[in-house]
Amino acid sequence: MNPSRQKEPSGLWTSPLKAADLAAELRFSDVLWDTVEETLVWREERSDQGVLVCQSPQDPSPRDLTGDLSVRARVGYGGGDFTVSHGSVYFVAEGRLYQQLLSGGEAQPITPEGGECSAPSVSPDGKEVIYVHSTEGTDLLALVDTQGRNQPVVLNEGHDFYMHPCWHPQGNRIAWVAWDHPSMPWDSSALYLGKLDGEKGTRRLTSQKIVAGELAGDTGVFQPAFSPDGRHLSYLSNKSGWFNLYWLDLSSGKKELLVGEEAEYGAPAWIQGLRTQAWTADGKSLYLLRAKDGFTSLVRFDLQKRELQQVQGEVQQYTSLSQIALCPQAERIALIASSSISPSRIASVSPQGEVQIHRASSSKHLSEDYLSRPQSLSWNVETDSPVAHCYGLYYPPSHPEFESSGPPPTIIKIHGGPTSHYASDYHPDTQFFVSRGLAVLELNYRGSSGYGKAYMDALKGTWGVIDVQDTRGAAEYLVSEGLADSNRLILMGGSAGGYTVLLSLITYPGFFSAGICRYGVSNLFTLAADTHKFEKHYLDFLVGTLPQDEKRYRERSPVFSADRIQDPLAIFQGEEDRVVPRDQSDEIVESLVRRGVPHLYRTYEGEGHGWRKSETIQDYYETVEQFLSDFVLSR
């Protein structure tokens, strides 16, 4: 015990990080350079508004590009909101594709109303855009001229999903990724190469072929990119069991593994527009994002020497990097960067690792004494499967003025997806709780991404079983190591994570002190019938197929066992959630009300599958804080 610190019960420490601070934070989703000028453009979310911001050497003060239009693509879970080329930005708003000069002026729609656009990619000459279009359940690749003078042309259709369209430097070929139900893109997808012919308004694909991956197999492909000289096509594939770097020689057709190791250089494509590789302008190297055990680093692969080197310098302070983009005029890498103690920011990096910050997500600068760095943990699990370990990132309480005796109350956070994972980036909610004296474990249960394909595939047919087992196993491990108070264990999760929260309370009543569930799945039957197109057959992999596995669906649907929940539970739900509609939460709450189980139910108008509005975010954290004070921390 430190005599200079006040003795206060864990969880009740006074923190300078308020719910209003979390609500006021910007959220960044992408960053790109213009192709002809050294101008940087990024998208940030301010409450529920998506805004494009640009910064140029001639005008170093960031300025908004878009006005009342909210920039947001809505194909699947979104992403692929904009691109930049030849002094213009092309972005999606209200389902349409717009063009706007970086120098200013009004945005002009270049596609007609109807459906949703995503993932625009501009031709090398700046005259055409290929993009993903989705309408009435049908997805396709389309092309339109950059002025919108002609009607869009359908380039390719027939697959359930399309992603990552990109141009060859000569403008006569394109590459893209496609896949079909029941696969997810990381399970089985194909990389296509196609040849274009015809004039504007009559463009068509004269040939196409699969050059990597497969439509009915167990290999996924991710983010194709042509080399600047047009001789090679690089891409990421999990054929080896990890997302590694490959390239294709376009003249000989030879494929080669360039970087192969037990690390992830790609990612499950939950959204459009994700990028983890970028060519240098001279075509001699590739910059890559390397993820291992929850930590991401920037590396450079020299194609001539076949050497992989981590970029040194200031950039190493950041443990989470995403959306890599290279400036064509100078070898400078743009990224969204953060670490566990550094809020997200738009940054550019020199080859020597020097970092320039262009925008920070938060204007509040907390002392590091209030913030917690994660400890990477792993522990054994009892299982018949080849996956015998479980992983997590543990954040101990942190405060310069307070301390408590004994193990702290602990929140076990369960990610969504469920094929997602926690990485060592800045999680405002985690720091919100640790600065109040709680510990947080960000659990990467078996089935999470980031640890190779075998670890992810462990969830095949076992969702609702091993994730629940690993949740209890994580709690038992923390208690055995003196890292958590066995009488104050709290579960928290959203969507698929909320599902695991509900099932854990059902499976182990009385073991956990409370649960916090955001828009959690409660009925697998209705999820299979009503969920959006992207995940329409995801349960075939996670649980089984209907009607053959009806018994399994019933056994693993929390709604049919909700009467076993006896621990305090807070449920939060968006009124406009299309992925997990409100009735899934209503049915759980009905059981809690009928039996008098301590609970809290909060619904939010205008919110879907996740919070966007500042007022919602502030209310959520204030409500959670009060809930924990009433039902857990006062024990």
Secondary structure as the mmCIF struct_conf table of DSSP 4:
data_model
#
loop_
_struct_conf.conf_type_id
_struct_conf.id
_struct_conf.beg_label_comp_id
_struct_conf.beg_label_asym_id
_struct_conf.beg_label_seq_id
_struct_conf.end_label_comp_id
_struct_conf.end_label_asym_id
_struct_conf.end_label_seq_id
TURN_TY1_P TURN_TY1_P1 PRO A 3 SER A 4
BEND BEND1 ARG A 5 ARG A 5
STRN STRN1 GLN A 6 LYS A 7
TURN_TY1_P TURN_TY1_P2 SER A 10 GLY A 11
BEND BEND2 PRO A 16 PRO A 16
HELX_RH_AL_P HELX_RH_AL_P1 ALA A 19 ALA A 24
STRN STRN2 ARG A 27 TRP A 33
BEND BEND3 THR A 35 GLU A 37
STRN STRN3 LEU A 40 ARG A 46
TURN_TY1_P TURN_TY1_P3 SER A 47 ASP A 48
STRN STRN4 GLN A 49 SER A 56
TURN_TY1_P TURN_TY1_P4 PRO A 57 GLN A 58
STRN STRN5 ASP A 59 ASP A 64
BEND BEND4 ASP A 68 LEU A 69
STRN STRN6 VAL A 71 VAL A 71
BEND BEND5 VAL A 75 VAL A 75
TURN_TY1_P TURN_TY1_P5 GLY A 76 TYR A 77
STRN STRN7 GLY A 79 GLY A 79
STRN STRN8 PHE A 82 SER A 85
TURN_TY1_P TURN_TY1_P6 HIS A 86 GLY A 87
STRN STRN9 SER A 88 ALA A 93
TURN_TY1_P TURN_TY1_P7 GLU A 94 GLY A 95
STRN STRN10 ARG A 96 LEU A 101
TURN_TY1_P TURN_TY1_P8 LEU A 102 SER A 103
STRN STRN11 GLN A 108 PRO A 109
BEND BEND6 THR A 111 THR A 111
BEND BEND7 GLU A 113 GLY A 115
STRN STRN12 GLU A 116 VAL A 122
TURN_TY1_P TURN_TY1_P9 PRO A 124 ASP A 125
BEND BEND8 GLY A 126 LYS A 127
STRN STRN13 GLU A 128 THR A 135
TURN_TY1_P TURN_TY1_P10 GLU A 136 GLY A 137
STRN STRN14 THR A 138 ASP A 145
TURN_TY1_P TURN_TY1_P11 THR A 146 GLN A 147
BEND BEND9 ASN A 150 ASN A 150
STRN STRN15 VAL A 153 GLU A 157
BEND BEND10 GLY A 158 ASP A 160
STRN STRN16 PHE A 161 TRP A 167
TURN_TY1_P TURN_TY1_P12 PRO A 169 GLN A 170
BEND BEND11 GLY A 171 ASN A 172
STRN STRN17 ARG A 173 TRP A 179
TURN_TY1_P TURN_TY1_P13 HIS A 181 PRO A 182
TURN_TY1_P TURN_TY1_P14 PRO A 185 ASP A 187
BEND BEND12 SER A 188 SER A 188
STRN STRN18 ALA A 190 ASP A 197
BEND BEND13 GLY A 198 GLY A 198
TURN_TY1_P TURN_TY1_P15 LYS A 200 GLY A 201
BEND BEND14 THR A 202 THR A 202
STRN STRN19 ARG A 204 GLY A 213
BEND BEND15 LEU A 215 ASP A 218
STRN STRN20 VAL A 221 PHE A 226
TURN_TY1_P TURN_TY1_P16 PRO A 228 ASP A 229
BEND BEND16 GLY A 230 ARG A 231
STRN STRN21 HIS A 232 SER A 237
TURN_TY1_P TURN_TY1_P17 LYS A 239 SER A 240
BEND BEND17 GLY A 241 TRP A 242
STRN STRN22 ASN A 244 ASP A 249
TURN_TY1_P TURN_TY1_P18 LEU A 250 SER A 252
STRN STRN23 LYS A 255 VAL A 259
BEND BEND18 GLU A 261 ALA A 263
STRN STRN24 GLU A 264 GLU A 264
BEND BEND19 TYR A 265 GLY A 266
BEND BEND20 TRP A 270 ILE A 271
STRN STRN25 GLN A 272 GLN A 272
TURN_TY1_P TURN_TY1_P19 GLY A 273 GLY A 273
STRN STRN26 GLN A 277 TRP A 279
TURN_TY1_P TURN_TY1_P20 ALA A 281 ASP A 282
BEND BEND21 GLY A 283 LYS A 284
STRN STRN27 SER A 285 LYS A 292
TURN_TY1_P TURN_TY1_P21 ASP A 293 GLY A 294
STRN STRN28 PHE A 295 ASP A 302
TURN_TY1_P TURN_TY1_P22 LEU A 303 ARG A 306
STRN STRN29 GLU A 307 GLN A 310
BEND BEND22 GLY A 313 GLY A 313
HELX_RH_3T_P HELX_RH_3T_P1 GLU A 314 GLN A 317
BEND BEND23 THR A 319 THR A 319
STRN STRN30 SER A 320 LEU A 326
BEND BEND24 PRO A 328 GLU A 331
STRN STRN31 ILE A 333 SER A 339
TURN_TY1_P TURN_TY1_P23 SER A 340 ILE A 341
STRN STRN32 SER A 342 VAL A 349
TURN_TY1_P TURN_TY1_P24 PRO A 351 GLN A 352
STRN STRN33 VAL A 355 ALA A 360
BEND BEND25 SER A 361 SER A 361
BEND BEND26 SER A 363 SER A 363
HELX_RH_3T_P HELX_RH_3T_P2 GLU A 368 TYR A 370
STRN STRN34 GLN A 375 ASN A 380
BEND BEND27 ASP A 384 PRO A 386
STRN STRN35 HIS A 389 TYR A 395
BEND BEND28 PRO A 400 GLU A 401
STRN STRN36 PHE A 402 GLU A 403
BEND BEND29 SER A 405 PRO A 407
HELX_LH_PP_P HELX_LH_PP_P1 PRO A 408 PRO A 409
STRN STRN37 THR A 410 ILE A 414
BEND BEND30 GLY A 416 THR A 419
BEND BEND31 SER A 424 ASP A 425
HELX_RH_AL_P HELX_RH_AL_P2 PRO A 428 VAL A 434
TURN_TY1_P TURN_TY1_P25 SER A 435 GLY A 437
STRN STRN38 ALA A 439 ASN A 444
TURN_TY1_P TURN_TY1_P26 ARG A 446 GLY A 447
BEND BEND32 SER A 449 TYR A 451
HELX_RH_AL_P HELX_RH_AL_P3 LYS A 453 ASP A 457
TURN_TY1_P TURN_TY1_P27 ALA A 458 VAL A 465
HELX_RH_AL_P HELX_RH_AL_P4 ILE A 466 SER A 480
TURN_TY1_P TURN_TY1_P28 GLU A 481 GLY A 482
BEND BEND33 LEU A 483 ALA A 484
TURN_TY1_P TURN_TY1_P29 SER A 486 ASN A 487
STRN STRN39 LEU A 489 GLY A 494
TURN_TY1_P TURN_TY1_P30 SER A 495 SER A 495
HELX_RH_AL_P HELX_RH_AL_P5 ALA A 496 THR A 507
BEND BEND34 TYR A 508 TYR A 508
TURN_TY1_P TURN_TY1_P31 PRO A 509 PHE A 511
BEND BEND35 PHE A 512 SER A 513
STRN STRN40 ALA A 514 ARG A 518
BEND BEND36 TYR A 519 TYR A 519
HELX_RH_AL_P HELX_RH_AL_P6 LEU A 524 ASP A 530
BEND BEND37 THR A 531 THR A 531
HELX_RH_3T_P HELX_RH_3T_P3 LYS A 533 GLU A 535
TURN_TY1_P TURN_TY1_P32 LYS A 536 HIS A 537
HELX_RH_AL_P HELX_RH_AL_P7 TYR A 538 LEU A 542
TURN_TY1_P TURN_TY1_P33 VAL A 543 VAL A 543
TURN_TY1_P TURN_TY1_P34 LEU A 546 ASP A 549
HELX_RH_AL_P HELX_RH_AL_P8 GLU A 550 GLU A 555
TURN_TY1_P TURN_TY1_P35 ARG A 556 ARG A 556
HELX_RH_3T_P HELX_RH_3T_P4 PRO A 558 ARG A 564
BEND BEND38 ASP A 567 ASP A 567
STRN STRN41 LEU A 569 GLY A 574
TURN_TY1_P TURN_TY1_P36 GLU A 575 GLU A 576
BEND BEND39 ARG A 578 VAL A 580
HELX_RH_AL_P HELX_RH_AL_P9 ARG A 582 ARG A 595
TURN_TY1_P TURN_TY1_P37 GLY A 596 GLY A 596
STRN STRN42 HIS A 599 TYR A 604
TURN_TY1_P TURN_TY1_P38 GLU A 605 GLY A 606
BEND BEND40 HIS A 609 GLY A 610
BEND BEND41 LYS A 613 LYS A 613
HELX_RH_AL_P HELX_RH_AL_P10 SER A 614 LEU A 628
HELX_RH_PI_P HELX_RH_PI_P1 SER A 629 LEU A 633
TURN_TY1_P TURN_TY1_P39 SER A 634 SER A 634
#
